[in-house]
Amino acid sequence: MSSATLDTTRPTLLDGVGGEPTLDELLVEVWEGLTTHRAASCPACRGQMQPEYGAHARPLGGRCVRCGSRLS
Ligand SMILES: [Zn+2]
């Protein structure tokens, strides 16, 4: 009897398929929130992100009102 088996049922942090959202997915989520004028939450602290507008209707980026993280 061998007990040297790997526990493959436990998800790893590096497994981005079907598990926790990846950083890219988080950023896309924030961007969609900003561009559709909905509330977007900061990927760092979950604070509120405010869109920053330039000369065009679409926001240039966003800034977290809580921790000051910028997304552009
Ligand atoms: Zn933040």
N, CA, C, O and the ligand as a Tripos MOL2 file, in Angstrom:
@<TRIPOS>MOLECULE
protein
  289   287    73     0     0
PROTEIN
NO_CHARGES

@<TRIPOS>ATOM
      1 N           0.8380   -1.2040    0.0000 N.3       1 MET1
      2 CA          0.0000    0.0000    0.0000 C.3       1 MET1
      3 C           0.8730    1.2540    0.0000 C.2       1 MET1
      4 O           1.7590    1.4160    0.8400 O.2       1 MET1
      5 N           0.6070    2.1170   -0.9430 N.am      2 SER2
      6 CA          1.3890    3.3430   -1.0290 C.3       2 SER2
      7 C           0.6010    4.5230   -0.4860 C.2       2 SER2
      8 O          -0.5740    4.7010   -0.8050 O.2       2 SER2
      9 N           1.2510    5.3130    0.3260 N.am      3 SER3
     10 CA          0.5910    6.5060    0.8550 C.3       3 SER3
     11 C           1.1770    7.7660    0.2360 C.2       3 SER3
     12 O           0.8580    8.8770    0.6600 O.2       3 SER3
     13 N           2.0420    7.5950   -0.7760 N.am      4 ALA4
     14 CA          2.7010    8.7420   -1.3870 C.3       4 ALA4
     15 C           1.8790    9.2930   -2.5350 C.2       4 ALA4
     16 O           2.3560    9.3600   -3.6680 O.2       4 ALA4
     17 N           0.6730    9.6790   -2.2550 N.am      5 THR5
     18 CA         -0.1730   10.2540   -3.2920 C.3       5 THR5
     19 C          -0.3520   11.7520   -3.0560 C.2       5 THR5
     20 O          -0.3470   12.2320   -1.9220 O.2       5 THR5
     21 N          -0.5040   12.4440   -4.1250 N.am      6 LEU6
     22 CA         -0.7220   13.8820   -4.0100 C.3       6 LEU6
     23 C          -2.2000   14.1720   -3.7930 C.2       6 LEU6
     24 O          -3.0700   13.5050   -4.3530 O.2       6 LEU6
     25 N          -2.4580   15.1520   -2.9920 N.am      7 ASP7
     26 CA         -3.8360   15.5620   -2.7840 C.3       7 ASP7
     27 C          -4.2210   16.5310   -3.8970 C.2       7 ASP7
     28 O          -3.9790   17.7340   -3.8000 O.2       7 ASP7
     29 N          -4.8120   15.9990   -4.9370 N.am      8 THR8
     30 CA         -5.1310   16.8360   -6.0980 C.3       8 THR8
     31 C          -6.4850   17.5120   -5.9680 C.2       8 THR8
     32 O          -6.8780   18.2790   -6.8480 O.2       8 THR8
     33 N          -7.1910   17.2460   -4.9070 N.am      9 THR9
     34 CA         -8.5020   17.8740   -4.7470 C.3       9 THR9
     35 C          -8.3820   19.2710   -4.1600 C.2       9 THR9
     36 O          -9.3300   20.0550   -4.1880 O.2       9 THR9
     37 N          -7.1990   19.5690   -3.6270 N.am     10 ARG10
     38 CA         -7.0260   20.8790   -3.0150 C.3      10 ARG10
     39 C          -6.5560   21.8930   -4.0630 C.2      10 ARG10
     40 O          -5.4890   21.7040   -4.6470 O.2      10 ARG10
     41 N          -7.3060   22.9430   -4.3150 N.am     11 PRO11
     42 CA         -6.8730   23.9260   -5.3310 C.3      11 PRO11
     43 C          -5.6410   24.6870   -4.8740 C.2      11 PRO11
     44 O          -5.4840   25.0030   -3.6950 O.2      11 PRO11
     45 N          -4.7870   24.9680   -5.8160 N.am     12 THR12
     46 CA         -3.5890   25.7340   -5.5000 C.3      12 THR12
     47 C          -3.7980   27.1880   -5.8940 C.2      12 THR12
     48 O          -4.7020   27.5170   -6.6620 O.2      12 THR12
     49 N          -2.9560   28.0390   -5.3620 N.am     13 LEU13
     50 CA         -3.0630   29.4640   -5.6770 C.3      13 LEU13
     51 C          -2.7380   29.7410   -7.1370 C.2      13 LEU13
     52 O          -3.1940   30.7270   -7.7160 O.2      13 LEU13
     53 N          -1.9420   28.8530   -7.7200 N.am     14 LEU14
     54 CA         -1.5270   29.0810   -9.1080 C.3      14 LEU14
     55 C          -2.5630   28.5780  -10.0960 C.2      14 LEU14
     56 O          -2.4670   28.8480  -11.2930 O.2      14 LEU14
     57 N          -3.5430   27.8550   -9.6060 N.am     15 ASP15
     58 CA         -4.5660   27.3250  -10.4970 C.3      15 ASP15
     59 C          -5.6400   28.3820  -10.7310 C.2      15 ASP15
     60 O          -6.5210   28.5790   -9.8940 O.2      15 ASP15
     61 N          -5.5620   29.0560  -11.8670 N.am     16 GLY16
     62 CA         -6.4990   30.1340  -12.1310 C.3      16 GLY16
     63 C          -7.6840   29.6940  -12.9560 C.2      16 GLY16
     64 O          -8.4960   30.5280  -13.3570 O.2      16 GLY16
     65 N          -7.8070   28.4190  -13.2190 N.am     17 VAL17
     66 CA         -8.8850   27.9360  -14.0720 C.3      17 VAL17
     67 C         -10.0570   27.4780  -13.2140 C.2      17 VAL17
     68 O          -9.9870   26.4720  -12.5070 O.2      17 VAL17
     69 N         -11.1320   28.2480  -13.3020 N.am     18 GLY18
     70 CA        -12.3460   27.8450  -12.6240 C.3      18 GLY18
     71 C         -12.3410   28.0730  -11.1250 C.2      18 GLY18
     72 O         -13.3010   27.7210  -10.4410 O.2      18 GLY18
     73 N         -11.2760   28.6550  -10.6090 N.am     19 GLY19
     74 CA        -11.2140   28.8740   -9.1720 C.3      19 GLY19
     75 C         -11.3200   30.3470   -8.8460 C.2      19 GLY19
     76 O         -12.2450   31.0300   -9.2850 O.2      19 GLY19
     77 N         -10.3790   30.8200   -8.0830 N.am     20 GLU20
     78 CA        -10.3550   32.2310   -7.7400 C.3      20 GLU20
     79 C         -10.1460   33.0540   -9.0040 C.2      20 GLU20
     80 O          -9.4460   32.6120   -9.9160 O.2      20 GLU20
     81 N         -10.7370   34.2410   -9.0770 N.am     21 PRO21
     82 CA        -10.5100   35.0940  -10.2450 C.3      21 PRO21
     83 C          -9.0550   35.5450  -10.3110 C.2      21 PRO21
     84 O          -8.4320   35.8480   -9.2930 O.2      21 PRO21
     85 N          -8.5340   35.5820  -11.5200 N.am     22 THR22
     86 CA         -7.1660   36.0310  -11.6990 C.3      22 THR22
     87 C          -7.1120   37.5500  -11.6130 C.2      22 THR22
     88 O          -8.1440   38.2220  -11.6220 O.2      22 THR22
     89 N          -5.9120   38.0760  -11.5300 N.am     23 LEU23
     90 CA         -5.7530   39.5250  -11.4620 C.3      23 LEU23
     91 C          -6.3210   40.1850  -12.7110 C.2      23 LEU23
     92 O          -6.9480   41.2420  -12.6350 O.2      23 LEU23
     93 N          -6.1000   39.5600  -13.8530 N.am     24 ASP24
     94 CA         -6.6490   40.1030  -15.0960 C.3      24 ASP24
     95 C          -8.1670   40.2010  -15.0360 C.2      24 ASP24
     96 O          -8.7620   41.1940  -15.4550 O.2      24 ASP24
     97 N          -8.7710   39.1600  -14.5110 N.am     25 GLU25
     98 CA        -10.2270   39.1630  -14.4270 C.3      25 GLU25
     99 C         -10.7150   40.2360  -13.4670 C.2      25 GLU25
    100 O         -11.7450   40.8670  -13.7010 O.2      25 GLU25
    101 N          -9.9720   40.4400  -12.3870 N.am     26 LEU26
    102 CA        -10.3370   41.4920  -11.4450 C.3      26 LEU26
    103 C         -10.2510   42.8550  -12.1010 C.2      26 LEU26
    104 O         -11.1350   43.6930  -11.9260 O.2      26 LEU26
    105 N          -9.1810   43.0780  -12.8570 N.am     27 LEU27
    106 CA         -9.0020   44.3750  -13.5030 C.3      27 LEU27
    107 C         -10.0690   44.6100  -14.5530 C.2      27 LEU27
    108 O         -10.5620   45.7290  -14.6950 O.2      27 LEU27
    109 N         -10.4290   43.5810  -15.2850 N.am     28 VAL28
    110 CA        -11.4950   43.7030  -16.2820 C.3      28 VAL28
    111 C         -12.7970   44.0650  -15.5910 C.2      28 VAL28
    112 O         -13.5810   44.8710  -16.0910 O.2      28 VAL28
    113 N         -13.0130   43.4590  -14.4440 N.am     29 GLU29
    114 CA        -14.2270   43.7270  -13.6840 C.3      29 GLU29
    115 C         -14.2710   45.1960  -13.2540 C.2      29 GLU29
    116 O         -15.3120   45.8460  -13.3510 O.2      29 GLU29
    117 N         -13.1480   45.7060  -12.7840 N.am     30 VAL30
    118 CA        -13.0740   47.1040  -12.3620 C.3      30 VAL30
    119 C         -13.3050   48.0240  -13.5490 C.2      30 VAL30
    120 O         -14.0420   49.0060  -13.4590 O.2      30 VAL30
    121 N         -12.6590   47.6880  -14.6720 N.am     31 TRP31
    122 CA        -12.8130   48.5140  -15.8650 C.3      31 TRP31
    123 C         -14.2510   48.5610  -16.3480 C.2      31 TRP31
    124 O         -14.7570   49.6120  -16.7390 O.2      31 TRP31
    125 N         -14.8980   47.4080  -16.3140 N.am     32 GLU32
    126 CA        -16.2980   47.3670  -16.7430 C.3      32 GLU32
    127 C         -17.1590   48.2210  -15.8280 C.2      32 GLU32
    128 O         -18.0910   48.8840  -16.2830 O.2      32 GLU32
    129 N         -16.8490   48.2040  -14.5470 N.am     33 GLY33
    130 CA        -17.5830   49.0360  -13.6030 C.3      33 GLY33
    131 C         -17.3680   50.5060  -13.8900 C.2      33 GLY33
    132 O         -18.3060   51.3010  -13.8260 O.2      33 GLY33
    133 N         -16.1370   50.8710  -14.2070 N.am     34 LEU34
    134 CA        -15.8320   52.2720  -14.4590 C.3      34 LEU34
    135 C         -16.4560   52.7500  -15.7650 C.2      34 LEU34
    136 O         -17.0100   53.8470  -15.8250 O.2      34 LEU34
    137 N         -16.3690   51.9340  -16.8050 N.am     35 THR35
    138 CA        -16.8430   52.3750  -18.1140 C.3      35 THR35
    139 C         -18.3550   52.3530  -18.2130 C.2      35 THR35
    140 O         -18.9270   53.0120  -19.0810 O.2      35 THR35
    141 N         -19.0030   51.6140  -17.3490 N.am     36 THR36
    142 CA        -20.4680   51.6060  -17.3740 C.3      36 THR36
    143 C         -21.0370   52.4680  -16.2510 C.2      36 THR36
    144 O         -22.2380   52.4390  -15.9830 O.2      36 THR36
    145 N         -20.1710   53.2310  -15.6010 N.am     37 HIS37
    146 CA        -20.5810   54.1930  -14.5790 C.3      37 HIS37
    147 C         -21.2560   53.5230  -13.3860 C.2      37 HIS37
    148 O         -22.0580   54.1310  -12.6760 O.2      37 HIS37
    149 N         -20.9150   52.2800  -13.1910 N.am     38 ARG38
    150 CA        -21.4000   51.6310  -11.9810 C.3      38 ARG38
    151 C         -20.3080   51.7310  -10.9280 C.2      38 ARG38
    152 O         -19.1900   52.1690  -11.2010 O.2      38 ARG38
    153 N         -20.6480   51.3280   -9.7590 N.am     39 ALA39
    154 CA        -19.6450   51.3290   -8.7040 C.3      39 ALA39
    155 C         -18.6380   50.2170   -8.9620 C.2      39 ALA39
    156 O         -19.0090   49.0620   -9.1720 O.2      39 ALA39
    157 N         -17.3700   50.5770   -8.9430 N.am     40 ALA40
    158 CA        -16.3190   49.5880   -9.0860 C.3      40 ALA40
    159 C         -15.5220   49.5540   -7.7960 C.2      40 ALA40
    160 O         -15.3160   50.5780   -7.1450 O.2      40 ALA40
    161 N         -15.0820   48.3720   -7.4450 N.am     41 SER41
    162 CA        -14.3320   48.2920   -6.1990 C.3      41 SER41
    163 C         -12.8560   48.0470   -6.4780 C.2      41 SER41
    164 O         -12.4810   47.3430   -7.4150 O.2      41 SER41
    165 N         -12.0470   48.6450   -5.6410 N.am     42 CYS42
    166 CA        -10.6010   48.5730   -5.7570 C.3      42 CYS42
    167 C         -10.1400   47.1200   -5.5970 C.2      42 CYS42
    168 O         -10.5400   46.4430   -4.6500 O.2      42 CYS42
    169 N          -9.3010   46.6450   -6.5180 N.am     43 PRO43
    170 CA         -8.7930   45.2800   -6.3790 C.3      43 PRO43
    171 C          -7.8610   45.1210   -5.1860 C.2      43 PRO43
    172 O          -7.6080   44.0030   -4.7370 O.2      43 PRO43
    173 N          -7.3550   46.2240   -4.6770 N.am     44 ALA44
    174 CA         -6.4210   46.1390   -3.5510 C.3      44 ALA44
    175 C          -7.1410   46.1450   -2.2090 C.2      44 ALA44
    176 O          -6.8380   45.3310   -1.3370 O.2      44 ALA44
    177 N          -8.0970   47.0630   -2.0410 N.am     45 CYS45
    178 CA         -8.7130   47.2050   -0.7180 C.3      45 CYS45
    179 C         -10.2260   47.1390   -0.7730 C.2      45 CYS45
    180 O         -10.8840   47.2800    0.2590 O.2      45 CYS45
    181 N         -10.7920   46.9290   -1.9470 N.am     46 ARG46
    182 CA        -12.2470   46.8740   -2.1160 C.3      46 ARG46
    183 C         -12.9260   48.2070   -1.8150 C.2      46 ARG46
    184 O         -14.1330   48.2510   -1.5760 O.2      46 ARG46
    185 N         -12.1650   49.2740   -1.8240 N.am     47 GLY47
    186 CA        -12.7560   50.5870   -1.6680 C.3      47 GLY47
    187 C         -13.4180   51.0030   -2.9610 C.2      47 GLY47
    188 O         -13.3750   50.2800   -3.9560 O.2      47 GLY47
    189 N         -14.0290   52.1710   -2.9410 N.am     48 GLN48
    190 CA        -14.7360   52.6360   -4.1280 C.3      48 GLN48
    191 C         -13.7580   53.2490   -5.1210 C.2      48 GLN48
    192 O         -12.9030   54.0580   -4.7600 O.2      48 GLN48
    193 N         -13.9040   52.8460   -6.3770 N.am     49 MET49
    194 CA        -13.0850   53.4130   -7.4330 C.3      49 MET49
    195 C         -13.8720   54.5190   -8.1190 C.2      49 MET49
    196 O         -15.0420   54.3350   -8.4570 O.2      49 MET49
    197 N         -13.2390   55.6570   -8.3250 N.am     50 GLN50
    198 CA        -13.8750   56.7420   -9.0580 C.3      50 GLN50
    199 C         -13.2130   56.8760  -10.4120 C.2      50 GLN50
    200 O         -11.9860   56.8870  -10.5080 O.2      50 GLN50
    201 N         -14.0210   56.9790  -11.4670 N.am     51 PRO51
    202 CA        -13.4580   57.1300  -12.7970 C.3      51 PRO51
    203 C         -12.8180   58.4970  -12.9820 C.2      51 PRO51
    204 O         -13.3030   59.4970  -12.4530 O.2      51 PRO51
    205 N         -11.7430   58.5320  -13.7260 N.am     52 GLU52
    206 CA        -11.1070   59.8000  -14.0540 C.3      52 GLU52
    207 C         -11.2970   60.0260  -15.5390 C.2      52 GLU52
    208 O         -10.9070   59.1940  -16.3580 O.2      52 GLU52
    209 N         -11.8890   61.1390  -15.8790 N.am     53 TYR53
    210 CA        -12.2260   61.4040  -17.2650 C.3      53 TYR53
    211 C         -11.2170   62.3410  -17.9100 C.2      53 TYR53
    212 O         -10.6330   63.2200  -17.2760 O.2      53 TYR53
    213 N         -11.0460   62.1070  -19.2050 N.am     54 GLY54
    214 CA        -10.2370   63.0190  -19.9860 C.3      54 GLY54
    215 C         -11.1420   63.8030  -20.9050 C.2      54 GLY54
    216 O         -12.2100   64.2600  -20.4980 O.2      54 GLY54
    217 N         -10.7170   63.9590  -22.1480 N.am     55 ALA55
    218 CA        -11.4950   64.7340  -23.1080 C.3      55 ALA55
    219 C         -12.6070   63.9000  -23.7230 C.2      55 ALA55
    220 O         -13.4950   64.4300  -24.3910 O.2      55 ALA55
    221 N         -12.5530   62.5910  -23.4930 N.am     56 HIS56
    222 CA        -13.5390   61.7110  -24.1100 C.3      56 HIS56
    223 C         -14.5140   61.1890  -23.0610 C.2      56 HIS56
    224 O         -14.3110   61.3430  -21.8560 O.2      56 HIS56
    225 N         -15.5550   60.5790  -23.5510 N.am     57 ALA57
    226 CA        -16.5980   60.1030  -22.6500 C.3      57 ALA57
    227 C         -16.1170   58.9330  -21.7970 C.2      57 ALA57
    228 O         -16.5330   58.7640  -20.6510 O.2      57 ALA57
    229 N         -15.2340   58.1350  -22.3840 N.am     58 ARG58
    230 CA        -14.7620   56.9790  -21.6250 C.3      58 ARG58
    231 C         -13.7140   57.4250  -20.6110 C.2      58 ARG58
    232 O         -12.8670   58.2660  -20.9160 O.2      58 ARG58
    233 N         -13.7700   56.8720  -19.4290 N.am     59 PRO59
    234 CA        -12.7940   57.2540  -18.4170 C.3      59 PRO59
    235 C         -11.3740   56.8090  -18.8020 C.2      59 PRO59
    236 O         -11.1720   55.7520  -19.3990 O.2      59 PRO59
    237 N         -10.4180   57.6420  -18.4420 N.am     60 LEU60
    238 CA         -9.0210   57.3190  -18.7100 C.3      60 LEU60
    239 C          -8.5060   56.2850  -17.7220 C.2      60 LEU60
    240 O          -7.5790   55.5260  -18.0040 O.2      60 LEU60
    241 N          -9.1150   56.2810  -16.5990 N.am     61 GLY61
    242 CA         -8.6560   55.3630  -15.5670 C.3      61 GLY61
    243 C          -9.5040   55.5350  -14.3380 C.2      61 GLY61
    244 O         -10.5720   56.1470  -14.3850 O.2      61 GLY61
    245 N          -9.0410   55.0090  -13.2650 N.am     62 GLY62
    246 CA         -9.8020   55.1330  -12.0400 C.3      62 GLY62
    247 C          -8.8710   55.3180  -10.8620 C.2      62 GLY62
    248 O          -7.6900   54.9730  -10.9110 O.2      62 GLY62
    249 N          -9.4340   55.8690   -9.8060 N.am     63 ARG63
    250 CA         -8.6500   56.0590   -8.6090 C.3      63 ARG63
    251 C          -9.4690   55.6120   -7.4120 C.2      63 ARG63
    252 O         -10.6570   55.9150   -7.2990 O.2      63 ARG63
    253 N          -8.8150   54.8910   -6.5310 N.am     64 CYS64
    254 CA         -9.4890   54.4030   -5.3320 C.3      64 CYS64
    255 C          -9.5860   55.5280   -4.3140 C.2      64 CYS64
    256 O          -8.5920   56.1770   -3.9910 O.2      64 CYS64
    257 N         -10.7950   55.7490   -3.8140 N.am     65 VAL65
    258 CA        -10.9730   56.8360   -2.8570 C.3      65 VAL65
    259 C         -10.4500   56.4470   -1.4770 C.2      65 VAL65
    260 O         -10.2620   57.3080   -0.6170 O.2      65 VAL65
    261 N         -10.2170   55.1690   -1.2670 N.am     66 ARG66
    262 CA         -9.7730   54.7350    0.0560 C.3      66 ARG66
    263 C          -8.2500   54.6640    0.1610 C.2      66 ARG66
    264 O          -7.6520   55.2510    1.0620 O.2      66 ARG66
    265 N          -7.6380   53.9440   -0.7670 N.am     67 CYS67
    266 CA         -6.1910   53.7570   -0.6350 C.3      67 CYS67
    267 C          -5.4170   54.5350   -1.6940 C.2      67 CYS67
    268 O          -4.1890   54.5900   -1.6330 O.2      67 CYS67
    269 N          -6.1020   55.1340   -2.6580 N.am     68 GLY68
    270 CA         -5.4310   55.9740   -3.6330 C.3      68 GLY68
    271 C          -4.8180   55.2120   -4.7950 C.2      68 GLY68
    272 O          -4.1070   55.8000   -5.6090 O.2      68 GLY68
    273 N          -5.0790   53.9150   -4.8880 N.am     69 SER69
    274 CA         -4.5520   53.1490   -6.0110 C.3      69 SER69
    275 C          -5.1190   53.6810   -7.3110 C.2      69 SER69
    276 O          -6.3060   53.9940   -7.4040 O.2      69 SER69
    277 N          -4.2690   53.7800   -8.3050 N.am     70 ARG70
    278 CA         -4.7320   54.2740   -9.5860 C.3      70 ARG70
    279 C          -4.7400   53.1400  -10.5950 C.2      70 ARG70
    280 O          -3.8780   52.2610  -10.5860 O.2      70 ARG70
    281 N          -5.7340   53.1870  -11.4610 N.am     71 LEU71
    282 CA         -5.8400   52.2010  -12.5160 C.3      71 LEU71
    283 C          -5.9440   52.9450  -13.8260 C.2      71 LEU71
    284 O          -6.8450   53.7640  -14.0080 O.2      71 LEU71
    285 N          -5.0440   52.6730  -14.7290 N.am     72 SER72
    286 CA         -5.0920   53.3870  -16.0010 C.3      72 SER72
    287 C          -4.5820   52.4710  -17.0970 C.2      72 SER72
    288 O          -4.5340   52.8690  -18.2610 O.2      72 SER72
    289 ZN         -8.0170   50.8080   -2.7540 Zn       73 ZN73
@<TRIPOS>BOND
     1     1     2 1
     2     2     3 1
     3     3     4 2
     4     3     5 am
     5     5     6 1
     6     6     7 1
     7     7     8 2
     8     7     9 am
     9     9    10 1
    10    10    11 1
    11    11    12 2
    12    11    13 am
    13    13    14 1
    14    14    15 1
    15    15    16 2
    16    15    17 am
    17    17    18 1
    18    18    19 1
    19    19    20 2
    20    19    21 am
    21    21    22 1
    22    22    23 1
    23    23    24 2
    24    23    25 am
    25    25    26 1
    26    26    27 1
    27    27    28 2
    28    27    29 am
    29    29    30 1
    30    30    31 1
    31    31    32 2
    32    31    33 am
    33    33    34 1
    34    34    35 1
    35    35    36 2
    36    35    37 am
    37    37    38 1
    38    38    39 1
    39    39    40 2
    40    39    41 am
    41    41    42 1
    42    42    43 1
    43    43    44 2
    44    43    45 am
    45    45    46 1
    46    46    47 1
    47    47    48 2
    48    47    49 am
    49    49    50 1
    50    50    51 1
    51    51    52 2
    52    51    53 am
    53    53    54 1
    54    54    55 1
    55    55    56 2
    56    55    57 am
    57    57    58 1
    58    58    59 1
    59    59    60 2
    60    59    61 am
    61    61    62 1
    62    62    63 1
    63    63    64 2
    64    63    65 am
    65    65    66 1
    66    66    67 1
    67    67    68 2
    68    67    69 am
    69    69    70 1
    70    70    71 1
    71    71    72 2
    72    71    73 am
    73    73    74 1
    74    74    75 1
    75    75    76 2
    76    75    77 am
    77    77    78 1
    78    78    79 1
    79    79    80 2
    80    79    81 am
    81    81    82 1
    82    82    83 1
    83    83    84 2
    84    83    85 am
    85    85    86 1
    86    86    87 1
    87    87    88 2
    88    87    89 am
    89    89    90 1
    90    90    91 1
    91    91    92 2
    92    91    93 am
    93    93    94 1
    94    94    95 1
    95    95    96 2
    96    95    97 am
    97    97    98 1
    98    98    99 1
    99    99   100 2
   100    99   101 am
   101   101   102 1
   102   102   103 1
   103   103   104 2
   104   103   105 am
   105   105   106 1
   106   106   107 1
   107   107   108 2
   108   107   109 am
   109   109   110 1
   110   110   111 1
   111   111   112 2
   112   111   113 am
   113   113   114 1
   114   114   115 1
   115   115   116 2
   116   115   117 am
   117   117   118 1
   118   118   119 1
   119   119   120 2
   120   119   121 am
   121   121   122 1
   122   122   123 1
   123   123   124 2
   124   123   125 am
   125   125   126 1
   126   126   127 1
   127   127   128 2
   128   127   129 am
   129   129   130 1
   130   130   131 1
   131   131   132 2
   132   131   133 am
   133   133   134 1
   134   134   135 1
   135   135   136 2
   136   135   137 am
   137   137   138 1
   138   138   139 1
   139   139   140 2
   140   139   141 am
   141   141   142 1
   142   142   143 1
   143   143   144 2
   144   143   145 am
   145   145   146 1
   146   146   147 1
   147   147   148 2
   148   147   149 am
   149   149   150 1
   150   150   151 1
   151   151   152 2
   152   151   153 am
   153   153   154 1
   154   154   155 1
   155   155   156 2
   156   155   157 am
   157   157   158 1
   158   158   159 1
   159   159   160 2
   160   159   161 am
   161   161   162 1
   162   162   163 1
   163   163   164 2
   164   163   165 am
   165   165   166 1
   166   166   167 1
   167   167   168 2
   168   167   169 am
   169   169   170 1
   170   170   171 1
   171   171   172 2
   172   171   173 am
   173   173   174 1
   174   174   175 1
   175   175   176 2
   176   175   177 am
   177   177   178 1
   178   178   179 1
   179   179   180 2
   180   179   181 am
   181   181   182 1
   182   182   183 1
   183   183   184 2
   184   183   185 am
   185   185   186 1
   186   186   187 1
   187   187   188 2
   188   187   189 am
   189   189   190 1
   190   190   191 1
   191   191   192 2
   192   191   193 am
   193   193   194 1
   194   194   195 1
   195   195   196 2
   196   195   197 am
   197   197   198 1
   198   198   199 1
   199   199   200 2
   200   199   201 am
   201   201   202 1
   202   202   203 1
   203   203   204 2
   204   203   205 am
   205   205   206 1
   206   206   207 1
   207   207   208 2
   208   207   209 am
   209   209   210 1
   210   210   211 1
   211   211   212 2
   212   211   213 am
   213   213   214 1
   214   214   215 1
   215   215   216 2
   216   215   217 am
   217   217   218 1
   218   218   219 1
   219   219   220 2
   220   219   221 am
   221   221   222 1
   222   222   223 1
   223   223   224 2
   224   223   225 am
   225   225   226 1
   226   226   227 1
   227   227   228 2
   228   227   229 am
   229   229   230 1
   230   230   231 1
   231   231   232 2
   232   231   233 am
   233   233   234 1
   234   234   235 1
   235   235   236 2
   236   235   237 am
   237   237   238 1
   238   238   239 1
   239   239   240 2
   240   239   241 am
   241   241   242 1
   242   242   243 1
   243   243   244 2
   244   243   245 am
   245   245   246 1
   246   246   247 1
   247   247   248 2
   248   247   249 am
   249   249   250 1
   250   250   251 1
   251   251   252 2
   252   251   253 am
   253   253   254 1
   254   254   255 1
   255   255   256 2
   256   255   257 am
   257   257   258 1
   258   258   259 1
   259   259   260 2
   260   259   261 am
   261   261   262 1
   262   262   263 1
   263   263   264 2
   264   263   265 am
   265   265   266 1
   266   266   267 1
   267   267   268 2
   268   267   269 am
   269   269   270 1
   270   270   271 1
   271   271   272 2
   272   271   273 am
   273   273   274 1
   274   274   275 1
   275   275   276 2
   276   275   277 am
   277   277   278 1
   278   278   279 1
   279   279   280 2
   280   279   281 am
   281   281   282 1
   282   282   283 1
   283   283   284 2
   284   283   285 am
   285   285   286 1
   286   286   287 1
   287   287   288 2
@<TRIPOS>SUBSTRUCTURE
     1 MET1         2 RESIDUE 1 A MET
     2 SER2         6 RESIDUE 1 A SER
     3 SER3        10 RESIDUE 1 A SER
     4 ALA4        14 RESIDUE 1 A ALA
     5 THR5        18 RESIDUE 1 A THR
     6 LEU6        22 RESIDUE 1 A LEU
     7 ASP7        26 RESIDUE 1 A ASP
     8 THR8        30 RESIDUE 1 A THR
     9 THR9        34 RESIDUE 1 A THR
    10 ARG10       38 RESIDUE 1 A ARG
    11 PRO11       42 RESIDUE 1 A PRO
    12 THR12       46 RESIDUE 1 A THR
    13 LEU13       50 RESIDUE 1 A LEU
    14 LEU14       54 RESIDUE 1 A LEU
    15 ASP15       58 RESIDUE 1 A ASP
    16 GLY16       62 RESIDUE 1 A GLY
    17 VAL17       66 RESIDUE 1 A VAL
    18 GLY18       70 RESIDUE 1 A GLY
    19 GLY19       74 RESIDUE 1 A GLY
    20 GLU20       78 RESIDUE 1 A GLU
    21 PRO21       82 RESIDUE 1 A PRO
    22 THR22       86 RESIDUE 1 A THR
    23 LEU23       90 RESIDUE 1 A LEU
    24 ASP24       94 RESIDUE 1 A ASP
    25 GLU25       98 RESIDUE 1 A GLU
    26 LEU26      102 RESIDUE 1 A LEU
    27 LEU27      106 RESIDUE 1 A LEU
    28 VAL28      110 RESIDUE 1 A VAL
    29 GLU29      114 RESIDUE 1 A GLU
    30 VAL30      118 RESIDUE 1 A VAL
    31 TRP31      122 RESIDUE 1 A TRP
    32 GLU32      126 RESIDUE 1 A GLU
    33 GLY33      130 RESIDUE 1 A GLY
    34 LEU34      134 RESIDUE 1 A LEU
    35 THR35      138 RESIDUE 1 A THR
    36 THR36      142 RESIDUE 1 A THR
    37 HIS37      146 RESIDUE 1 A HIS
    38 ARG38      150 RESIDUE 1 A ARG
    39 ALA39      154 RESIDUE 1 A ALA
    40 ALA40      158 RESIDUE 1 A ALA
    41 SER41      162 RESIDUE 1 A SER
    42 CYS42      166 RESIDUE 1 A CYS
    43 PRO43      170 RESIDUE 1 A PRO
    44 ALA44      174 RESIDUE 1 A ALA
    45 CYS45      178 RESIDUE 1 A CYS
    46 ARG46      182 RESIDUE 1 A ARG
    47 GLY47      186 RESIDUE 1 A GLY
    48 GLN48      190 RESIDUE 1 A GLN
    49 MET49      194 RESIDUE 1 A MET
    50 GLN50      198 RESIDUE 1 A GLN
    51 PRO51      202 RESIDUE 1 A PRO
    52 GLU52      206 RESIDUE 1 A GLU
    53 TYR53      210 RESIDUE 1 A TYR
    54 GLY54      214 RESIDUE 1 A GLY
    55 ALA55      218 RESIDUE 1 A ALA
    56 HIS56      222 RESIDUE 1 A HIS
    57 ALA57      226 RESIDUE 1 A ALA
    58 ARG58      230 RESIDUE 1 A ARG
    59 PRO59      234 RESIDUE 1 A PRO
    60 LEU60      238 RESIDUE 1 A LEU
    61 GLY61      242 RESIDUE 1 A GLY
    62 GLY62      246 RESIDUE 1 A GLY
    63 ARG63      250 RESIDUE 1 A ARG
    64 CYS64      254 RESIDUE 1 A CYS
    65 VAL65      258 RESIDUE 1 A VAL
    66 ARG66      262 RESIDUE 1 A ARG
    67 CYS67      266 RESIDUE 1 A CYS
    68 GLY68      270 RESIDUE 1 A GLY
    69 SER69      274 RESIDUE 1 A SER
    70 ARG70      278 RESIDUE 1 A ARG
    71 LEU71      282 RESIDUE 1 A LEU
    72 SER72      286 RESIDUE 1 A SER
    73 ZN73       289 GROUP 0 **** ****
